[in-house]
Amino acid sequence: MPPTISPIAAARWARALPDASPWLHEEVARRMEERLQWMKLKPRKWVHWEPLRGGQQAHELLVNRYPKSECYVVHGMDEYTLSAKRRLAPAWFSLSRWLGPALHFGEPAHPAEMLWANMALHMAADPQGLIAQWHQLLAADGFLMFSCLGPDTLRELRAVYAAKGWPPASHAFTDMHDWGDMLVNAGFAEPVMDMERITLTFATAERLLVELRELGRNLHPRRFGALRGRAWHAQLLTALSQLAQPGDDGQLRLTFEVVYGHAFKAPPRMTVGPEIRVSLDEMRATLRKVKKNDAFD
């Protein structure tokens, strides 16, 4: 099933321009970039979907892997596009600005051979619509590379909230098999899904909360809908301190399940014309007419 996400909360999160890409997003992008060595197709042009969140350092890795390929940076909001131009475009005195591949901002006029989307799907209110949009941006036999968070993400935090009787700590995250089904429904072929669990440790509960705010927001429709007080915040910090395991020197642990996927855009199927029904008597009459005409040739 798609994530349980409030569209209003998702739109509010989409408007929050990040100062830098989260560390976890950069690390996931680095691991996903290594998987490109197994892809035989070298794209002439490729789309980087929302790199300000997905990984600004990863953008450089991708440009270095495909030094002769045109890149199209796509962000859904104009202010994101302006910020991406400032952060990603080479300096005017850089040789790569004049001798390197073209860097464009906006959707390509013609489909691309690769679309890269790191850590975006799990924050989308309409993930199926987003996958369909990616499908439209790809040429036939082009491929999609993406990652997102899976259902085991923040399981320790969700357990703390459940034990306290608080509303859900996060929206639900979709299983990788469901992502594979959505890819096929959108017209992608040969989806390959994989996952890994990454455990992050934090020295304090305060640092843990800072990291979570950088990664995203709780978009669950039943999340607490007002501001919390200082007393509740103190309860939260105390509860989070219980995430430390024996032998961890007081380090607090959180699990993140990372889902990786890639799939090819299937070529268009052959269209079949309207069905024509002919009776057996009509077919015999037509054959006799053909034979009669042949006799006079």
C-alpha positions as CSV (number, residue, x, y, z in Angstrom):
1,M,0.0,0.0,0.0
2,P,1.2,3.6,-0.6
3,P,2.4,5.5,2.5
4,T,-0.1,7.0,4.9
5,I,0.7,10.7,4.1
6,S,-1.3,13.9,4.6
7,P,-1.1,15.8,1.3
8,I,-1.1,19.1,3.2
9,A,1.8,18.1,5.4
10,A,3.7,16.7,2.4
11,A,3.2,20.0,0.5
12,R,4.5,22.0,3.5
13,W,7.6,19.8,3.7
14,A,8.2,20.2,0.0
15,R,8.3,24.0,0.4
16,A,11.1,23.8,3.1
17,L,14.3,24.5,1.2
18,P,17.2,22.6,2.8
19,D,20.5,24.3,3.6
20,A,22.3,21.1,2.7
21,S,21.5,17.5,1.7
22,P,21.2,15.3,4.8
23,W,24.2,13.1,5.6
24,L,22.1,9.9,5.3
25,H,20.9,10.9,1.8
26,E,24.4,11.5,0.7
27,E,25.5,8.1,2.0
28,V,22.6,6.3,0.4
29,A,23.3,8.1,-2.9
30,R,27.0,7.1,-2.7
31,R,26.0,3.4,-2.3
32,M,23.5,3.6,-5.1
33,E,26.0,5.3,-7.4
34,E,28.3,2.3,-7.0
35,R,25.5,0.1,-8.5
36,L,25.7,2.0,-11.8
37,Q,28.8,0.0,-12.6
38,W,26.5,-2.9,-13.5
39,M,24.4,-0.8,-15.9
40,K,25.5,-1.3,-19.5
41,L,23.6,1.7,-20.9
42,K,25.6,4.9,-20.8
43,P,23.0,7.7,-21.0
44,R,23.5,10.6,-23.4
45,K,21.3,12.7,-21.2
46,W,20.0,12.0,-17.7
47,V,17.6,13.6,-15.2
48,H,18.6,14.4,-11.6
49,W,15.4,14.5,-9.6
50,E,15.6,17.1,-6.7
51,P,19.3,16.9,-5.9
52,L,19.2,19.6,-3.2
53,R,17.5,17.0,-1.0
54,G,18.7,13.9,-2.6
55,G,22.4,14.7,-2.6
56,Q,24.5,17.6,-3.8
57,Q,27.7,15.7,-3.3
58,A,26.1,12.8,-5.2
59,H,25.5,15.1,-8.1
60,E,29.3,15.5,-8.5
61,L,29.7,11.7,-8.4
62,L,27.2,11.2,-11.2
63,V,28.7,14.0,-13.4
64,N,32.1,12.3,-13.0
65,R,30.7,8.9,-13.9
66,Y,29.0,10.3,-17.1
67,P,31.4,13.2,-18.0
68,K,30.0,13.4,-21.6
69,S,26.3,13.2,-20.7
70,E,23.9,16.2,-20.5
71,C,22.2,16.6,-17.2
72,Y,18.8,18.0,-16.5
73,V,18.2,19.1,-12.9
74,V,14.5,18.9,-12.1
75,H,12.8,20.5,-9.1
76,G,9.1,21.1,-8.6
77,M,9.4,24.6,-7.3
78,D,10.9,27.7,-8.9
79,E,12.8,28.7,-5.8
80,Y,14.4,25.3,-5.7
81,T,15.5,25.7,-9.3
82,L,17.1,29.0,-8.6
83,S,18.9,27.6,-5.5
84,A,20.1,24.6,-7.5
85,K,21.6,26.9,-10.2
86,R,23.6,28.6,-7.5
87,R,24.8,25.4,-5.8
88,L,25.3,23.0,-8.7
89,A,26.4,25.1,-11.6
90,P,30.2,25.2,-12.1
91,A,31.8,28.6,-11.3
92,W,32.2,30.9,-14.4
93,F,36.0,30.5,-14.2
94,S,35.8,26.6,-14.1
95,L,36.9,24.7,-17.2
96,S,34.0,22.3,-16.6
97,R,31.6,25.2,-17.2
98,W,33.0,25.7,-20.7
99,L,34.3,22.3,-21.6
100,G,32.2,19.9,-19.6
101,P,28.7,18.5,-20.5
102,A,25.8,20.8,-20.6
103,L,23.9,21.3,-17.3
104,H,20.2,22.3,-17.7
105,F,17.6,23.2,-15.2
106,G,14.1,22.0,-16.0
107,E,12.6,18.9,-17.7
108,P,14.2,17.8,-21.0
109,A,12.3,18.5,-24.2
110,H,13.0,14.9,-25.3
111,P,13.1,11.9,-23.1
112,A,16.3,10.9,-21.2
113,E,18.1,7.6,-20.9
114,M,18.4,7.7,-17.1
115,L,16.4,9.2,-14.2
116,W,18.1,9.4,-10.8
117,A,15.8,9.9,-7.8
118,N,17.4,9.5,-4.3
119,M,15.3,9.4,-1.1
120,A,12.2,11.1,-2.6
121,L,9.4,8.5,-2.9
122,H,8.7,8.0,0.8
123,M,7.8,11.7,1.2
124,A,5.5,11.9,-1.8
125,A,1.7,12.2,-1.1
126,D,1.0,10.6,-4.5
127,P,3.9,8.1,-5.1
128,Q,2.1,6.4,-8.0
129,G,1.7,9.8,-9.7
130,L,5.4,10.6,-9.2
131,I,6.4,7.2,-10.7
132,A,4.2,7.9,-13.7
133,Q,5.9,11.3,-14.1
134,W,9.3,9.7,-14.0
135,H,8.1,7.2,-16.6
136,Q,7.1,10.0,-19.0
137,L,10.6,11.6,-18.7
138,L,12.3,8.5,-19.8
139,A,12.9,7.2,-23.3
140,A,12.1,3.6,-24.3
141,D,14.7,1.3,-22.8
142,G,15.9,4.1,-20.5
143,F,16.2,3.2,-16.8
144,L,15.2,4.6,-13.4
145,M,17.5,4.5,-10.4
146,F,15.8,5.3,-7.1
147,S,16.0,4.8,-3.3
148,C,13.6,5.5,-0.4
149,L,12.9,4.4,3.1
150,G,11.3,1.1,3.9
151,P,8.9,-0.1,6.6
152,D,11.5,-1.0,9.3
153,T,12.6,2.7,9.4
154,L,12.4,4.3,12.9
155,R,11.0,1.1,14.4
156,E,12.6,2.0,17.8
157,L,11.0,5.5,17.7
158,R,7.6,4.1,16.8
159,A,7.8,1.7,19.7
160,V,8.5,4.5,22.1
161,Y,5.5,6.5,20.9
162,A,3.3,3.4,21.0
163,A,4.3,2.6,24.6
164,K,3.5,6.2,25.6
165,G,0.1,6.1,23.9
166,W,1.1,9.0,21.7
167,P,-0.1,9.4,18.0
168,P,2.1,7.8,15.4
169,A,5.7,8.9,15.3
170,S,5.9,8.8,11.5
171,H,3.8,7.9,8.4
172,A,4.0,4.4,7.1
173,F,6.8,3.4,4.7
174,T,6.1,1.2,1.8
175,D,7.5,-2.3,1.3
176,M,9.9,-2.9,-1.6
177,H,7.6,-5.5,-3.2
178,D,4.8,-3.0,-3.3
179,W,7.2,-0.5,-5.0
180,G,8.0,-3.1,-7.6
181,D,4.3,-3.6,-8.3
182,M,3.8,0.1,-8.7
183,L,6.7,0.3,-11.2
184,V,5.1,-2.5,-13.3
185,N,1.7,-0.8,-13.2
186,A,3.3,2.5,-14.5
187,G,4.9,0.7,-17.5
188,F,8.3,-0.1,-16.2
189,A,9.9,-3.5,-16.9
190,E,12.3,-5.8,-15.1
191,P,12.2,-4.0,-11.7
192,V,15.0,-5.1,-9.4
193,M,14.4,-4.3,-5.7
194,D,16.9,-4.6,-2.9
195,M,17.1,-3.3,0.7
196,E,19.5,-2.9,3.6
197,R,19.2,-1.7,7.1
198,I,21.5,1.1,8.3
199,T,21.8,1.7,12.1
200,L,22.7,5.3,13.1
201,T,23.9,6.1,16.6
202,F,23.6,9.4,18.4
203,A,25.4,10.7,21.5
204,T,22.3,12.5,22.9
205,A,18.6,12.6,22.4
206,E,18.9,16.2,21.3
207,R,21.3,15.3,18.5
208,L,18.9,12.5,17.4
209,L,16.0,15.0,17.1
210,V,18.1,17.4,15.1
211,E,19.1,14.6,12.7
212,L,15.5,13.6,12.2
213,R,14.3,17.1,11.4
214,E,17.0,17.3,8.7
215,L,15.8,13.9,7.2
216,G,12.1,14.7,7.0
217,R,8.9,15.2,8.9
218,N,6.1,13.1,10.3
219,L,3.4,13.3,7.6
220,H,0.9,10.9,9.2
221,P,-2.7,12.3,9.0
222,R,-3.2,11.3,12.7
223,R,0.0,13.0,14.0
224,F,-0.4,15.4,16.9
225,G,-1.9,18.5,15.3
226,A,-0.7,21.3,17.6
227,L,2.4,22.5,19.4
228,R,3.8,20.4,22.2
229,G,4.8,21.9,25.6
230,R,8.1,21.8,27.5
231,A,6.9,19.1,29.7
232,W,6.1,16.8,26.8
233,H,9.5,17.6,25.3
234,A,11.2,16.6,28.5
235,Q,9.2,13.3,28.5
236,L,10.3,12.7,24.9
237,L,14.0,13.2,25.7
238,T,13.7,10.8,28.7
239,A,12.0,8.2,26.5
240,L,14.6,8.5,23.8
241,S,17.3,7.9,26.3
242,Q,16.0,4.3,26.5
243,L,17.1,3.6,23.0
244,A,20.6,3.0,24.2
245,Q,21.6,-0.7,24.3
246,P,24.0,-2.3,26.8
247,G,27.6,-2.0,25.7
248,D,26.9,1.0,23.5
249,D,28.4,3.6,25.8
250,G,25.1,5.4,26.0
251,Q,24.8,5.7,22.3
252,L,21.2,5.9,21.1
253,R,20.3,3.7,18.1
254,L,17.8,4.2,15.3
255,T,17.2,1.8,12.4
256,F,16.7,3.0,8.8
257,E,15.6,0.5,6.2
258,V,16.8,1.7,2.8
259,V,15.1,0.4,-0.4
260,Y,17.0,0.5,-3.7
261,G,15.3,-0.1,-7.0
262,H,16.0,0.2,-10.7
263,A,13.8,-0.6,-13.7
264,F,13.7,-0.1,-17.4
265,K,11.0,1.7,-19.4
266,A,9.4,-0.9,-21.5
267,P,9.2,-0.1,-25.3
268,P,5.6,0.6,-26.5
269,R,3.6,-2.4,-27.4
270,M,2.4,-3.0,-30.9
271,T,-1.1,-1.6,-31.4
272,V,-3.7,-3.9,-33.0
273,G,-6.4,-2.5,-35.3
274,P,-10.1,-3.0,-34.7
275,E,-11.4,-6.5,-35.0
276,I,-13.0,-7.4,-38.3
277,R,-15.5,-10.3,-38.3
278,V,-16.2,-12.2,-41.6
279,S,-18.6,-15.1,-41.9
280,L,-17.6,-18.4,-43.5
281,D,-20.0,-17.8,-46.5
282,E,-18.5,-14.4,-47.1
283,M,-15.0,-15.8,-47.1
284,R,-15.9,-18.5,-49.6
285,A,-17.6,-16.0,-51.9
286,T,-14.5,-13.8,-51.8
287,L,-12.2,-16.7,-52.6
288,R,-14.4,-17.8,-55.6
289,K,-14.3,-14.2,-56.8
290,V,-10.5,-14.1,-56.6
291,K,-10.2,-17.4,-58.4
292,K,-12.6,-16.2,-61.2
293,N,-10.6,-13.1,-61.7
294,D,-7.4,-15.0,-61.8
295,A,-8.8,-17.2,-64.6
296,F,-9.2,-14.2,-66.9
297,D,-5.6,-12.8,-66.3
